[in-house]
Amino acid sequence: MTSLQAGRKWRKADEISPGADILINVFFWFYTAICALPLLLVLMVSFSDEKTVLLEGYSLFPSKLSLSAYDFLLRDWLNVVRSYGISIFVTAVGTVVSLALMAMFAYPISRRDFKHRGIFSFIMVFTILYNAGLVPFYIMYTQVLHLQNSILALMIPYLVQAFFVLVMRTFFANSVPYELLESAKIDGAGEWRIFGQIVLPLSLPVLASVGLLCTLNYWNDWFLSMLFINDNIHINIQYRMYKALQDIQFLSSNASAYSAILAQNPNFQLPSETVRMAMAVVGIGPIVFAYPFFQRYFIQGLTVGAVKG
Amino acid sequence: MEQAVRPAQPALPEPGTRPRQNIGYWRKYGVFYLMMAPALIVLLFNNYLPMLGSVIAFKNVNYQVGILRSPWIGWDNFDYLFRTTDAWKITRNTILYNAVFIALNLIVGVAFALMFQAMRSRRMAKLHQTMMFLPYFLSWVIITYLVYGFLNPDIGVLNKTVLPWFGVKEPVFWYTDPKWWPIILPIVNTWKGIGYYAVFYLAAIVGIDREYYEAATIDGASRWRQIRSITIPLIRPVIIVLTLLQIGRIFYADFGLFYQVTRNSGSLYDTTLVIDTYVYQGFIVTGDVGMSSAAGLYQAVVGFILVFVSNLIIRRISRDDALF
């Protein structure tokens, strides 16, 4: 068993020398710092005073703290909240629908008695081998399906991922005993019933793992918003963060009011650097909070399942 | 003279029965087709119909008459594409960066995994593993913010704090000077992705039977020797499969990395433009359908060959890990 959770199961050949152990520990403390510090930096800058930041640069220990960045975000919260809503909706609905579609495809091709499962497996696998590229993809969604500015365009491209389908297929084939299905059929159960009441409940591990990965895909996506959304309303939080880095005005729900303020009062300074970082905190926050909870399942899914690459 | 042998006739159905295969098949398996239908529809529109769109590369697309009626120009787009230095540059960039990424993923991944396994304190190891994996879950936009915190020319940590420590007073214009990015991008990519590979290699290492090590210790092998002769050889299959999978995709770059982290700064294109961002720039930004679709098809075909061949090799090594 290669379970990484049960610490007892780790076997070491022999203990390494204390000296080497200290060295390794020091190295990893250093590396952990490298992983944590950039996030801490963003956090600290978001709580800094804008003028201090402009003078002293980004720092973990700003000489002057301030909540003005968050104040700004709170006052003009409409866009950010809207984008959050879009992200949450697309992620939740997309993941659920994706799992359903993929499981319904993976199950038949996992059944040994289904003669034509080879063909359908191939149809799925081929999409990994050959990818027509950006140009036809874009033309399909805009000229043929007319989905620009539609939330569907943010969901459909990630609904069916061949790799996950294969992972599910392997799980169904190896971990759901065929005898169970046979005895259910003898008892008179139809295929839908077998699928819903026997196969799916037994498949919670793979559904959880794939579900997590799907959620990650949807939540972190910004590319689809960039390609397909031209209005200011249907973009998700990642894309809004990206635009905010380019042009801080993008955060403001009312760009024309902002320009008017600027025209009247040229000294009005949007606290852009700190607000940007506050924006980043808002974007990173959920992931960092949820991370300790889901990372265990994620690692389990990676190592126990047939997920390789 | 031999009699011609009559080919065997199929057995006549027994009297009283009829071959019911077809109707029986649909009764039994029709449900499966229903189950697979939604996913198939998605694949049709998302993957298969666009494959037909590859034909755009051979046409001089005029949106007014529509794609179907646009004039056919054969290989002209490709001629034009390969005559520019761009084609060579983007190919070189894509392959070289990916090669460096693959090498780093392997070396750093295995090194980390070995170190994790060697650590005496399980709790510490778990803590560090958790932290190491965190960047994997951040989006490229967030990573761009983090990198920006360091590389901002005026107030970033590097220019304002770190470089002055070393006595460098002049700020470096990170986002406009292309020569630093062949170093920056691999660092960022490894930082983000290493968790994934380290975990894989660690799982493989942990799976090695302890008895090998015990026997080696009895024989007096040093720890280094044990790593060289037991650990590495026994995780070779995992290493090869993971590496081959990456090599198969060597023609595809991570769009987020090259577009977001570089902030799509044009002055960096010499060292940061890859096929994926080139196609994007050409098509979405510039509107040059011909070149970008030619580049896209070029990538799709070469990419296909590489993935296909690498998968064939993987089949030889470890059947389970192959796609087909």
Chai-1 contact restraints between the chains, C-beta under 6 A:
chainA,res_idxA,chainB,res_idxB,connection_type,confidence,min_distance_angstrom,max_distance_angstrom,comment,restraint_id
A,T2,B,A203,contact,1.0,0.0,6.0,A-B,restraint_1
A,T2,B,V206,contact,1.0,0.0,6.0,A-B,restraint_2
A,T2,B,G207,contact,1.0,0.0,6.0,A-B,restraint_3
A,G7,B,R122,contact,1.0,0.0,6.0,A-B,restraint_4
A,W10,B,V206,contact,1.0,0.0,6.0,A-B,restraint_5
A,R11,B,R210,contact,1.0,0.0,6.0,A-B,restraint_6
A,A13,B,Y213,contact,1.0,0.0,6.0,A-B,restraint_7
A,A13,B,Q226,contact,1.0,0.0,6.0,A-B,restraint_8
A,D14,B,T217,contact,1.0,0.0,6.0,A-B,restraint_9
A,I16,B,A118,contact,1.0,0.0,6.0,A-B,restraint_10
A,D21,B,R120,contact,1.0,0.0,6.0,A-B,restraint_11
A,I24,B,M115,contact,1.0,0.0,6.0,A-B,restraint_12
A,I24,B,M119,contact,1.0,0.0,6.0,A-B,restraint_13
A,F28,B,H128,contact,1.0,0.0,6.0,A-B,restraint_14
A,T32,B,H128,contact,1.0,0.0,6.0,A-B,restraint_15
A,T32,B,M131,contact,1.0,0.0,6.0,A-B,restraint_16
A,C35,B,M131,contact,1.0,0.0,6.0,A-B,restraint_17
A,C35,B,L134,contact,1.0,0.0,6.0,A-B,restraint_18
A,C35,B,P135,contact,1.0,0.0,6.0,A-B,restraint_19
A,P38,B,L146,contact,1.0,0.0,6.0,A-B,restraint_20
A,L41,B,G149,contact,1.0,0.0,6.0,A-B,restraint_21
A,G57,B,I155,contact,1.0,0.0,6.0,A-B,restraint_22
A,G57,B,K160,contact,1.0,0.0,6.0,A-B,restraint_23
A,Y58,B,G149,contact,1.0,0.0,6.0,A-B,restraint_24
A,Y58,B,I155,contact,1.0,0.0,6.0,A-B,restraint_25
A,Y58,B,V157,contact,1.0,0.0,6.0,A-B,restraint_26
A,L101,B,P38,contact,1.0,0.0,6.0,A-B,restraint_27
A,L101,B,A39,contact,1.0,0.0,6.0,A-B,restraint_28
A,M104,B,M35,contact,1.0,0.0,6.0,A-B,restraint_29
A,F105,B,M36,contact,1.0,0.0,6.0,A-B,restraint_30
A,F105,B,A39,contact,1.0,0.0,6.0,A-B,restraint_31
A,P108,B,F32,contact,1.0,0.0,6.0,A-B,restraint_32
A,P108,B,M35,contact,1.0,0.0,6.0,A-B,restraint_33
A,P108,B,M36,contact,1.0,0.0,6.0,A-B,restraint_34
A,V125,B,L323,contact,1.0,0.0,6.0,A-B,restraint_35
A,V125,B,F324,contact,1.0,0.0,6.0,A-B,restraint_36
A,T127,B,N47,contact,1.0,0.0,6.0,A-B,restraint_37
A,L129,B,F304,contact,1.0,0.0,6.0,A-B,restraint_38
A,L129,B,V307,contact,1.0,0.0,6.0,A-B,restraint_39
A,L129,B,F308,contact,1.0,0.0,6.0,A-B,restraint_40
A,Y130,B,F304,contact,1.0,0.0,6.0,A-B,restraint_41
A,N131,B,A300,contact,1.0,0.0,6.0,A-B,restraint_42
A,A132,B,P50,contact,1.0,0.0,6.0,A-B,restraint_43
A,A132,B,M51,contact,1.0,0.0,6.0,A-B,restraint_44
A,A132,B,S54,contact,1.0,0.0,6.0,A-B,restraint_45
A,A132,B,A300,contact,1.0,0.0,6.0,A-B,restraint_46
A,G133,B,G296,contact,1.0,0.0,6.0,A-B,restraint_47
A,G133,B,A300,contact,1.0,0.0,6.0,A-B,restraint_48
A,L134,B,V279,contact,1.0,0.0,6.0,A-B,restraint_49
A,L134,B,G296,contact,1.0,0.0,6.0,A-B,restraint_50
A,V135,B,F283,contact,1.0,0.0,6.0,A-B,restraint_51
A,V135,B,S292,contact,1.0,0.0,6.0,A-B,restraint_52
A,V135,B,S293,contact,1.0,0.0,6.0,A-B,restraint_53
A,V135,B,G296,contact,1.0,0.0,6.0,A-B,restraint_54
A,P136,B,P50,contact,1.0,0.0,6.0,A-B,restraint_55
A,P136,B,G53,contact,1.0,0.0,6.0,A-B,restraint_56
A,F137,B,P50,contact,1.0,0.0,6.0,A-B,restraint_57
A,I139,B,G53,contact,1.0,0.0,6.0,A-B,restraint_58
A,M140,B,P50,contact,1.0,0.0,6.0,A-B,restraint_59
A,P157,B,N46,contact,1.0,0.0,6.0,A-B,restraint_60
A,L159,B,V42,contact,1.0,0.0,6.0,A-B,restraint_61
A,V160,B,A39,contact,1.0,0.0,6.0,A-B,restraint_62
A,V160,B,V42,contact,1.0,0.0,6.0,A-B,restraint_63
A,V160,B,L43,contact,1.0,0.0,6.0,A-B,restraint_64
A,E191,B,V31,contact,1.0,0.0,6.0,A-B,restraint_65
A,N220,B,S139,contact,1.0,0.0,6.0,A-B,restraint_66
A,W222,B,V141,contact,1.0,0.0,6.0,A-B,restraint_67
A,Q238,B,S139,contact,1.0,0.0,6.0,A-B,restraint_68
A,Q238,B,V141,contact,1.0,0.0,6.0,A-B,restraint_69
A,M241,B,V141,contact,1.0,0.0,6.0,A-B,restraint_70
A,Y242,B,V141,contact,1.0,0.0,6.0,A-B,restraint_71
A,A280,B,Y145,contact,1.0,0.0,6.0,A-B,restraint_72
A,G283,B,I142,contact,1.0,0.0,6.0,A-B,restraint_73
A,I284,B,I142,contact,1.0,0.0,6.0,A-B,restraint_74
A,I287,B,F137,contact,1.0,0.0,6.0,A-B,restraint_75
A,I299,B,V199,contact,1.0,0.0,6.0,A-B,restraint_76
A,L302,B,V199,contact,1.0,0.0,6.0,A-B,restraint_77
A,T303,B,A203,contact,1.0,0.0,6.0,A-B,restraint_78
A,K308,B,D321,contact,1.0,0.0,6.0,A-B,restraint_79
A,G309,B,L242,contact,1.0,0.0,6.0,A-B,restraint_80
A,G309,B,L245,contact,1.0,0.0,6.0,A-B,restraint_81
